[in-house]
């Protein structure tokens, strides 16, 4: 099946309440004998394997979110989501689900009403919602009590949500919020805090779309500033409007993209800062909020990746010598955030994402940035480099081998990384530890064989030992010219331990290349000098000596 309307990504919610991408495929519905019922089936677009086979249970609560998402729970603590490429495909599958469950497709949730009391079980089910009091200042306390009383019951939550959706109630509440602020009516503002917090716990996408709209979200944040448990009003709106300035490092021409970025930042701020830490009970009631942020980020990455003009300008400014340091720092921080957002993509799309960055010249750009004096910029560049290495080390290896044909060893990207590892000024060598891990990934022959052809191991290791190994071992050789280490302070000992750790990895995985290097450079004798170090963690590395002797 190649119909883009039915093209979907399959997600599952993990134990950390984060969505894991299970792959892309095409969804269909049909009767499955084994499951004895109508079912949803998703087959991978890559090889046709079955990504999902899920019976449409008449009692399962399915939710339709943001026009292109269908979310449901297969079992306790096992949530699933289908993210459709097109709204039309989502609508078709939603109609099929509603048909099986006997629901009207105009609803955005098919609710399995469980855990209600016997009294609730016999309530008048014909009423589509609760009858809320008229939205007036004098009735805020009554409204707050109704919201609080509805939260423990799935039935009442559903009815309350329907009433809030159908009557435009949230916007009326926000009008009263302005009145309360103008009158300095603290009691009313405290009631509004409880009401808005309760609406968040209804876990309803349709309500979030109203609350997070451009004309409502700042008022929603304003309501949440008046927590009655605090003696002083919090200043979230002031922070968002005056302190947290949105900077367009490159002008964004798409107004929809710009609005989506603003919305995502503010909703993330609400989740992380504004809302109080949820209880275990409330955490499960905020799952839709987590999903809203997650899928917004997926959409932002996709929109930016498709904007060739934006990316072209971004990399042009990054590599332009005329770009001032402050501007370059802003560009690097944006690129770091962009790469972090890419972690929401499915593997094949993430591969295309990094391929796009590679074609745009991200590695030459990082080479320029890593040569700057600004430690914050270099730190951000290192984080970006780590994304590239961890996801596609072969791409990095290919680049450094190509540049070795044009540049001196001193300015090769991989040697810049080694230099930064050696020159880390952090007393605990936190940066050096991170870079050591990246170097280990780059020289690991296991991921060479897994990601590319069989010649990569031979070619890259030959390159590394010829152009880079002397840079890595320079501190070791410089410090072991006598019978005792010439420098034996704590930080030097830490660095030498990291170098020995990496050399040991090479001994275990490279055999031929490292054997010749150890013999030609007399490395074993130099390592034994370190046995006389005053630092026990370095002196007692007996396993290193044995490893080298085994070679």
C-alpha positions in Angstrom: 0.0 0.0 0.0 1.4 3.4 -1.0 -1.6 5.6 -0.3 -0.2 8.6 1.7 -3.5 9.1 3.4 -3.0 5.8 5.3 0.7 6.4 6.0 1.3 6.5 9.8 4.0 6.4 12.5 3.4 4.0 15.4 4.3 5.1 18.9 4.2 3.4 22.3 4.4 5.2 25.6 7.4 4.0 27.8 7.8 3.9 31.5 9.1 7.4 31.6 5.9 8.7 30.0 7.8 9.4 26.8 6.7 8.3 23.3 8.9 5.7 21.6 8.8 5.5 17.8 8.1 2.0 16.5 8.3 2.7 12.8 6.4 4.0 9.8 3.9 2.0 7.7 0.5 2.0 6.2 -2.6 1.3 8.3 -5.7 -0.7 7.3 -8.7 -2.2 9.0 -10.2 -5.6 8.6 -11.5 -8.8 10.3 -8.7 -10.9 11.8 -9.8 -14.5 12.5 -7.1 -15.0 15.2 -8.4 -11.9 17.2 -12.0 -12.7 16.3 -12.9 -9.1 15.4 -12.3 -6.0 13.3 -8.7 -4.9 13.9 -6.2 -2.2 13.0 -3.1 -3.4 11.1 0.0 -1.5 10.3 2.6 -2.9 7.9 6.1 -1.4 7.7 6.7 0.5 4.5 10.3 -0.8 4.4 9.7 -4.5 4.3 6.0 -5.1 4.8 6.5 -6.6 8.3 3.7 -6.3 10.8 4.2 -3.3 13.1 0.8 -3.4 14.8 -2.1 -5.7 15.0 -4.7 -4.4 17.4 -8.3 -5.5 17.8 -10.8 -2.7 17.9 -12.3 -3.5 21.3 -15.9 -2.2 21.8 -15.0 -1.0 25.3 -11.6 0.7 24.6 -11.4 4.5 24.9 -9.9 5.8 21.7 -9.0 9.5 21.5 -8.6 11.6 18.3 -6.1 14.4 18.8 -4.9 17.3 16.7 -6.7 16.1 13.6 -3.9 13.5 12.8 -3.5 11.4 15.9 -5.4 8.5 17.4 -4.4 7.4 20.9 -5.6 4.5 23.1 -4.5 2.0 25.8 -4.1 -1.7 25.0 -3.7 -2.6 28.6 -2.6 -0.9 31.9 0.5 1.1 31.3 0.6 0.3 27.6 -0.5 3.2 25.5 -0.4 3.3 21.7 -0.6 6.2 19.1 -1.0 6.4 15.4 0.3 9.6 13.8 -1.2 10.1 10.3 0.6 11.9 7.5 -2.8 13.3 6.3 -6.0 14.3 8.1 -8.1 12.4 5.6 -6.5 9.1 6.5 -7.0 9.8 10.2 -10.7 10.5 9.6 -11.2 7.3 7.7 -9.7 5.1 10.4 -11.6 7.1 13.1 -14.9 6.4 11.3 -14.1 2.7 11.2 -13.3 2.7 15.0 -16.5 4.6 15.7 -18.5 2.2 13.5 -17.3 -0.8 15.4 -18.0 0.9 18.7 -21.4 2.3 17.6 -20.2 5.9 18.2 -20.8 9.1 16.3 -17.6 10.0 14.4 -18.0 13.6 15.3 -16.8 12.9 18.8 -13.0 13.0 19.6 -13.1 10.4 22.3 -14.9 7.0 22.8 -14.9 6.8 26.5 -15.0 3.5 28.4 -16.8 4.6 31.5 -15.2 2.5 34.3 -14.8 2.8 38.0 -17.9 4.9 38.5 -20.0 4.3 41.7 -23.3 2.5 41.7 -25.0 5.8 42.0 -23.2 7.2 39.0 -23.9 4.0 37.0 -27.6 4.9 37.1 -27.3 8.6 36.4 -29.1 9.9 33.4 -26.8 9.0 30.5 -28.8 11.0 28.0 -27.4 14.2 29.2 -24.3 15.0 27.1 -22.7 17.1 29.8 -22.9 18.7 33.2 -25.0 21.7 33.6 -22.5 24.3 34.6 -23.4 27.5 36.5 -23.5 30.7 34.4 -20.0 32.0 34.1 -20.1 34.9 36.5 -17.7 36.3 39.1 -20.1 35.6 41.9 -20.2 31.9 41.0 -16.5 31.1 40.7 -16.4 29.2 44.0 -19.3 27.0 42.9 -17.6 26.3 39.6 -14.4 25.4 41.3 -16.3 22.9 43.6 -17.9 21.3 40.6 -14.6 20.9 38.8 -12.9 19.4 41.9 -15.8 17.0 42.5 -15.7 15.8 38.9 -12.1 14.8 38.8 -12.3 11.4 40.7 -15.0 10.1 38.3 -14.4 9.2 34.7 -18.0 9.7 33.9 -18.2 13.2 35.5 -14.8 14.2 33.9 -16.2 13.3 30.5 -19.4 15.2 31.1 -17.5 18.2 32.4 -15.2 18.2 29.4 -18.1 18.1 27.0 -19.8 21.1 28.7 -16.5 23.1 28.7 -16.1 22.3 24.9 -19.6 23.0 23.8 -20.3 26.2 25.7 -17.1 28.1 25.0 -16.7 28.2 28.7 -13.0 28.6 28.9 -12.9 31.9 27.1 -15.7 33.2 29.4 -13.6 32.2 32.4 -10.6 34.1 31.0 -12.8 37.2 30.6 -13.6 37.0 34.3 -9.9 36.5 35.0 -9.3 40.0 33.5 -12.1 41.4 35.6 -10.6 39.8 38.8 -7.1 41.2 38.1 -8.5 44.7 37.4 -10.5 44.6 40.7 -7.6 42.9 42.5 -10.1 40.2 43.6 -7.6 37.7 45.1 -10.3 35.3 46.2 -11.7 35.1 42.7 -8.2 34.6 41.3 -7.6 31.7 43.7 -10.8 30.1 42.5 -9.7 30.5 38.9 -6.4 28.9 39.7 -8.2 25.8 41.0 -10.6 25.7 38.0 -7.8 26.0 35.4 -5.6 23.4 37.1 -8.6 21.1 37.2 -9.3 21.6 33.5 -5.7 20.5 32.8 -6.4 17.2 34.7 -9.3 16.5 32.4 -6.6 15.3 30.0 -8.5 16.5 26.9 -6.9 17.5 23.6 -9.9 19.6 22.5 -9.6 21.7 25.7 -5.8 22.0 25.3 -6.3 23.3 21.7 -8.5 26.2 23.1 -6.2 26.8 26.1 -3.0 26.9 24.1 -4.4 29.0 21.3 -2.6 32.3 20.6 -5.3 34.4 22.2 -5.7 32.3 25.4 -2.4 30.8 26.5 -1.0 33.8 28.3 -4.2 34.3 30.2 -4.1 30.6 31.2 -0.6 31.1 32.5 -1.9 34.2 34.3 -4.6 32.2 36.1 -1.9 29.7 37.2 0.1 32.5 38.8 -2.4 32.8 41.7 -1.7 29.5 43.6 -3.6 29.9 46.9 -1.0 27.8 48.7 1.6 30.6 48.0 1.8 33.9 49.8 3.2 35.8 46.8 2.0 35.8 43.2 4.4 34.2 40.8 5.5 36.2 37.7 5.4 33.7 34.9 3.9 36.1 32.3 6.5 38.7 33.1 9.3 36.1 32.6 7.8 34.9 29.3 7.3 38.4 27.8 10.3 40.3 29.2 13.0 37.8 30.1 12.6 34.9 27.8 13.0 36.8 24.5 12.4 34.8 21.3 15.3 35.3 18.9 15.1 34.4 15.3 18.7 33.6 14.5 17.5 33.3 10.9 14.2 34.9 10.0 11.3 32.4 9.9 9.0 33.3 7.0 6.3 30.6 7.8 3.9 32.2 10.3 2.5 28.7 11.1 6.0 27.4 12.0 6.7 30.5 14.1 3.4 30.2 16.0 4.1 26.4 16.6 7.5 27.2 18.1 6.0 29.9 20.4 3.2 27.5 21.5 5.6 24.6 22.2 7.9 26.7 24.3 5.1 28.1 26.4 3.4 24.7 26.8 6.7 23.1 27.8 7.1 26.0 30.3 3.6 25.3 31.7 4.5 21.6 32.2 8.0 22.1 33.6 7.6 25.3 35.7 4.0 26.6 36.0 2.0 23.5 37.0 2.8 22.1 40.5 4.6 18.8 40.6 1.8 16.2 40.0 0.9 13.4 42.3 1.1 9.9 41.0 -2.7 10.1 40.4 -2.4 13.4 38.6 0.6 12.3 36.5 -1.5 9.8 34.6 -4.1 12.5 34.1 -1.5 14.7 32.3 -0.5 12.1 29.6 -2.2 14.1 26.9 -0.2 17.2 27.8 3.0 15.2 27.3 1.7 14.0 24.0 0.7 17.5 22.9 4.3 18.7 23.4 5.9 15.6 21.8 4.0 15.8 18.6 4.4 19.5 18.4 8.2 18.9 18.4 7.9 16.3 15.7 6.0 18.8 13.5 8.5 21.6 14.2 11.5 19.4 13.1 9.6 18.4 10.0 8.7 21.9 9.0 12.2 23.2 9.6 13.8 20.4 7.7 11.7 21.1 4.7 12.6 24.8 4.7 15.6 24.8 2.4 16.0 28.6 2.4 16.1 28.6 6.3 18.7 25.9 6.5 20.9 27.3 3.7 21.0 30.7 5.5 21.7 29.0 8.8 24.8 27.2 7.6 26.0 30.1 5.5 26.1 32.4 8.6 27.7 29.6 10.7 30.6 29.3 8.3 30.9 33.0 7.3 34.1 34.5 8.9 32.2 37.9 9.0 29.6 36.5 11.5 30.3 38.0 14.9 30.8 35.8 18.0 27.5 36.6 19.6 25.6 35.8 16.5 27.5 32.6 16.0 26.7 31.6 19.6 23.0 32.1 19.0 23.2 30.0 15.8 25.0 27.2 17.5 22.6 27.1 20.4 19.7 27.0 17.9 21.3 24.1 16.0 21.9 22.2 19.3 18.2 22.6 20.1 17.3 21.6 16.6 19.3 18.4 16.9 17.8 17.7 20.3 14.3 18.0 18.8 15.3 15.5 16.1 15.3 12.7 18.8 11.5 12.7 18.4 11.8 11.5 14.8 11.6 7.8 13.8 14.9 6.2 12.8 14.6 6.5 9.0 13.5 10.1 9.3 16.3 10.9 11.7 18.7 9.4 9.2 17.4 11.7 6.5 17.5 14.6 9.0 21.2 14.1 9.7 21.9 13.5 6.0 20.4 16.8 5.3 22.6 18.5 7.9 25.6 16.7 6.4 24.8 18.0 2.9 24.4 21.5 4.3 28.0 21.3 5.7 27.4 20.7 9.5 30.8 19.0 10.0 32.9 21.8 8.4 30.8 24.3 10.4 31.6 22.4 13.7 35.3 22.5 12.8 35.1 26.3 12.7 33.1 26.5 15.9 35.4 24.1 17.8 38.3 26.4 17.0 36.7 29.4 18.8 37.7 30.6 22.2 34.2 30.8 23.7 33.9 27.8 26.0 30.0 27.9 25.9 30.1 27.8 22.1 32.5 24.9 22.1 30.5 23.0 24.6 27.3 23.4 22.4 29.3 22.3 19.4 30.5 19.2 21.3 26.9 18.3 22.1 26.0 18.7 18.4 29.0 16.5 17.5 27.8 13.9 19.9 24.4 13.7 18.2 26.1 13.0 14.9 28.6 10.4 16.3 26.0 8.5 18.3 23.5 8.4 15.4 25.8 7.9 12.4 29.5 7.5 13.2 30.2 6.3 9.6 29.2 9.8 8.3 31.7 11.4 10.6 34.4 8.9 9.7 33.9 9.4 6.0 34.2 13.2 6.4 37.5 13.1 8.4 39.1 10.7 5.9 38.1 13.0 3.0 39.4 16.1 4.7 42.7 14.4 5.5 43.5 14.6 1.8 43.3 18.4 1.8 44.3 19.5 5.3 47.2 19.0 7.7 46.8 16.7 10.6 46.7 19.6 13.1 43.4 20.9 11.7 41.5 17.7 11.2 38.2 17.6 13.0 39.0 14.4 14.9 42.3 15.9 16.1 40.5 19.0 17.2 38.3 16.7 19.3 41.3 14.9 20.8 43.0 18.3 21.6 39.8 19.5 23.4 39.9 16.3 25.4 43.5 16.8 26.3 43.1 20.5 27.2 39.9 20.2 29.2 40.1 22.8 32.0 37.3 21.2 34.1 38.9 19.9 37.4 36.8 16.8 37.0 37.4 16.5 33.3 33.7 16.2 32.5 34.2 17.3 28.9 37.2 15.0 28.4 35.1 12.0 29.6 32.4 12.9 27.1 34.8 13.2 24.3 36.6 10.0 25.2 33.3 8.2 24.8 32.8 9.8 21.3 36.3 8.8 20.2 35.6 5.2 21.4 32.5 5.1 19.3 34.4 6.4 16.2 37.2 3.7 16.5 34.8 0.9 17.4 35.0 -1.7 14.6 31.7 -3.3 15.6 29.6 -0.3 14.5 31.8 0.0 11.3 30.7 -3.4 10.2 27.1 -2.8 11.2 26.7 0.5 9.3 28.7 0.3 6.1 30.8 -1.9 3.8 33.6 -4.2 4.9 36.4 -1.8 3.8 35.6 0.9 6.3 37.4 -0.9 9.2 40.6 -1.2 7.2 40.5 2.3 5.7 39.5 4.2 8.8 41.8 2.4 11.2 44.7 2.9 8.8 43.8 6.6 8.7 43.4 6.9 12.5 46.8 5.3 13.3 48.6 7.4 10.7 47.0 10.8 11.3 45.5 10.8 14.8 47.0 8.3 17.2 50.1 10.4 17.8 47.9 13.3 19.0 46.1 11.0 21.4 49.3 9.5 22.9 51.3 12.8 23.0 50.5 13.5 26.7 51.4 9.9 27.6 54.8 10.0 25.8 55.6 13.5 27.1 55.0 12.4 30.7 56.9 9.2 30.7 60.4 10.1 29.5 62.0 9.2 32.9 61.5 6.4 35.4 58.7 8.4 37.1 55.9 10.5 35.6 57.3 14.1 35.0 53.9 15.5 36.0 51.9 13.7 38.6 49.1 16.1 39.7 45.6 14.9 40.0 44.2 16.3 36.8 47.2 15.0 34.7 46.7 11.5 36.3 42.9 11.7 35.4 43.7 12.5 31.8 46.3 9.8 31.5 43.8 7.3 32.9 41.4 8.3 30.2 44.0 7.9 27.5 45.0 4.4 28.8 41.3 3.5 28.9 41.0 4.3 25.2 44.3 2.5 24.4 43.0 -0.6 26.2 39.9 -0.5 24.1 42.1 -0.4 21.0 44.1 -3.3 22.2 40.9 -5.3 22.7 39.4 -4.4 19.3 42.1 -3.5 16.8 44.8 -6.2 17.1 47.0 -5.6 14.1 47.1 -1.8 14.1 47.6 -1.4 17.8 50.2 -4.2 18.0 52.4 -2.5 15.5 51.9 0.9 17.2 52.8 -0.4 20.6 56.0 -2.0 19.3 57.1 0.9 17.2 56.5 3.5 19.8 57.6 1.5 22.8 54.2 2.1 24.5 54.4 -0.8 26.9 57.5 0.6 28.6 55.9 4.1 28.8 52.8 2.6 30.4 54.8 0.8 33.1 56.3 4.2 34.1 52.9 5.2 35.3 52.9 2.3 37.8 55.0 4.6 40.1 52.3 7.4 40.1 51.3 8.6 43.6 47.6 8.3 42.4 46.4 4.8 43.2 43.7 4.9 40.5 46.4 5.3 37.9 49.1 3.1 39.5 46.9 0.2 40.1 45.7 -0.2 36.5 47.2 -3.7 36.4 44.7 -4.8 33.8 46.2 -2.3 31.4 49.7 -3.7 31.8 48.4 -7.2 31.3 46.4 -6.1 28.2 49.4 -4.7 26.6 51.6 -7.7 27.5 49.0 -10.0 25.9 49.5 -8.1 22.6 
